[in-house]
Amino acid sequence: MEQSNDTCPEPVVEQGQRRVPGPVVAAVTLLVAAALPASTMLASGPRMATGLVGVVLLLAMAHGLWRGSGRARFLTTVFSTAGVGYGVVAITKADPSGWLQIVAASAIVGLLLVPASSRRWFHDVPAEK
């Protein structure tokens, strides 16, 4: 059997969109992970509407981070910092979930503010398309 010497040209891949950096993906994952248990806990009860607003806010912030919105980064940082404070209050009331909240909120703030790839993502990519 003869082998052809014709070589196929490599396909050209155009990258019209930049890839979301890993730290931002991790922060979005943490936000969505926080929204999922919150939505199941709020299935009933008197504070269902308030909890539902919180879940929608978490998901909206995650979507904004994914798109590179500086406003979403700011709001997520503010709410995560408040979450650290709330976790400290929960620890003083002997609630062990306070530690988890402190760690998760601190990780989100760190992932959005510290890595250079995260900072570039929010300064170079426009939020609107």
N, C-alpha and C positions, 0 to 999 in steps of 0.2 A: 504494500500500500504506500502510495506516495504521499509525502507530507508537503503541504503548500507552504511557500515562503512568504505568502501575503500576510502582512501583519495588520491587525486592526488598530486603528488609532484609539488612543485612550479617550474615554468619554470626558467631555468637558463639564465640570460641575460648577455652576454659577452659585455663588453664595450671596444672595440678595439680603439675607437676614443673618445677623450675628447670632452666635450661640449664647444662651444664657449661661453665665459663669457658675461653676460648681457651688460656691458659697451661697449664691442667691437661690439656686435650686434647693439646697439644704434648708434655707430659711423658709422658703415657700412650703416645703414638705412639713416642717415643724408647725407652721400656721394651719395647714390643712389637717394635720394630725391632731391639733388642739380643737379644731372645729368639729371633727367627727364624734368624739365622745361627748362634747358639749351638746350636740344635737340630739343624741340618744337620751341624755339625762334630762333634757327639757321637753320630753314628749308629752308631759302632762304637768299640771300644777299651776298655781296662780301667777308665777313669774315666767310663764311660757313665752309671752310676747317679748319681754325684755331679753330673754335668752336667745330668742330667734333673731332679734336685731343684732345681738353680739355675734352670733354665728355668721350672719350675712356680712357683717363688718369684717370679720376675720377672712372670709372668702374673698371679699372685695379687695382687701389689702394684699392678699396673696396674688390675686390677678394683676393688681397694679405693680407689684414687685416684679412679676414675670415680664411685664411689658416695659419695665425700666422707668417707671414713674417716680420722680423725686418726691412728690407729695406722698405717695404710698410708703416710700422709705421713711420719711419723716414721721408719718402717723404710726407706722409699725414700731419705730424706735420709741416714740412717746408712750404708746400703749404697753410695749414690752417692759419699759422702765417702770411704769406703774405696776405692771405684773410682778416685778421683782419686789417692789414695796409691799404689795398685797401678800406675796409669799412670806415675807418677813413677819407680817402680822399673823399669818396663819400658823407659822412656827411657834410664835409666842402663845398661841392658843392650843398648843400641842397637837396640831394637825400635821401629820407626816406628808401630806400632799404639797405642803408649802415648799419643801426642798425640791421636789420635781418642778414646781412652777418657777422657782428661782433659777434652776439650772436651764430650763427650756427658754425662759425669757432672756436670760443672759447670753445664751448661745445665739439667739436670733439677733440681738443687738450686736454682738461680736461679729457674726457672719455678714451683717450689712455694713458695718463701719470700718472694720479692720483690713480685710484683704484688698489689695490694690485692684484686683479684677472686679470686685463689687463696686468700688468707688468709680471706676471707669464706666461700668455698666449704667450707672445712674447719671453720669455726666455726658456721655457720648450718644446714647440712644434716646431719640425723642419718644415721648409717651404716646403721641398720636401717630397714626399711620396714614 
